[in-house]
Amino acid sequence: MDIKPIKTESDYNAALVEIERLMEADLNTPEGDKLDVLTTLVEAYEEKYYPISQPDPVEAIIHQMESQGLTRRDLEAYIGNRARVSEILNRKRSMSLQMIRKLQKGLGISAEILIKSYPLDSSDHQISR
């Protein structure tokens, strides 16, 4: 097995080509082991050079709604009445600590994501808490 660290973009692209070639390899075979090692190297390279930023809180809520098949009405248990849900999802109002706690517990969204600051839409009048 001729595997080396991924140090350049060229190394990265070559590793991706080799991974594609090995995708059908069986586990516990030399090809399967090579695939396992290469994917680990590629993941490490991507974490370093192509980090994926965390979504802002509203994006995270919308993603969770879509992935769980939830509606805005389902969010009322965590955020409040229909108008409040609309204000949050349309970025007219910041979430309260109580909302953050309920969303974290009920939807499983990381508190680290939910407490991040995010831009509010100031095109209409700003609603204060």
ABEGO torsion letter per residue (X at the ends): XBBBBBABAAAAAAAAAAAAAAAABBBGBAAAAAAAAAAAAAAAAAAAABBBBBBBAAAAAAAAAAAAGBBAAAAAAAAEBAAAAAAAAAGABBBBAAAAAAAAAAAGBBAAAAABBBBBBAABBBBBX
